[in-house]
Amino acid sequence: MTRFAPLLFALAALGTAATAQERIETAPVETADAFAQAARSATGLPDPLPLVAGIEAADNGVWACASCHGDQGQGTQNVPRLAGLPAGYIAKQLHDYREGTREDGNMRFVADQLSEDEILALALYYEKLDTAPSSRAELGGDLERGRELALRGDWEVDLPSCFSCHGGSGWGVGQSFPPIAGQQPAYTHEQLAAWQGETRRNSPLGLMHSVARSMSDADMRAVADYLATLPPPQPADTSR
């Protein structure tokens, strides 16, 4: 039994009839796994497309997701690709923005306007979105060095491989370790720098802080560019 099992059991015990808001308030949902379970068991979630396209912006003030992340969730420059990210990871990040444990003024504004049901609906939508690759190496990083770090790390500086946590293809593992293959390189580099400078502080167990502290800026650029050359993840199979 994993240490997250009690969270999942608590969510399941609440039943599918409860609203997303009731599930979030009643069960401890600090983990991405718990958010994913809440999304899977939710009923009657709103259509996410109006929020994605911004159709409802005039009514509730939420900015269109597509206005920054692209109409297919592909991202651009330092705006991340959302297509293919796990639903639990997306939902947790939105909560972290809302609570201030992940800092970004624009995203906090968006998260503050979203209901729990809307957060879950958006998370499920992007998890299932099948979007063609759109990233490429553009930071001048050493691709061979990036490949070495992604596959094997560098134990001379106590740096584990990226794929030891994020999966053999960089397509992520579970809900807490997101896909990194096919991500926009400027975004990857920016986040590594944020982990290193501790302006981003919401890594499970502080893992990314330790990783980033072992990296030079050249290594960050190398990894970010190498990962950008890889195919992004396929949409998650949520039927099982």
Buried (B, 14 or more C-beta within 10 A) or exposed (E): EEEBEEBBEBBBEBEEEBBBEEBBEEBEBBBBBBBBBBBBBBEEBBEBBBBBBBEBBEEEEBBBBBEBBBEBBBBBEEBBBBBBBBBBBBBBBBBBBBEEBBBBEEBBBBBEBBBBBBBBBBBBBBBBBEBEBBBEBBBEBBBEBBBBBBBBBBEEEEBBBBBBBBBEBBBBBBBBBBBBBBBBBBBBBBBBBBBBEEEBBBBEEEBBBBBBBBBEEBBBBBBBBBBBBBEBBEBBEEEE
